[in-house]
Amino acid sequence: MGYREKIIEALKNSKIRLLGQIEISEEEYKDLLHYAKRRALGIQPQTIMPADILLSVALVQVAIWRCILQTL
């Protein structure tokens, strides 16, 4: 199962209430970061983007990992 399917399945789980509760491995984090970078390159100023759950999870995970790395 790829990271996309894993995230969708985790969100269907009733125990998950926050995006930060989804467990992400280092490899999945790298994939999400790459996805977020690709999406960010396609954003034009004043663009209204449709909801993108993968981008949302990626941004939450980036924030979590940066907090963790700063505390080490």
Helices and strands as residue ranges (DSSP letters): H 3-12, G 19-21, H 26-41, H 53-71
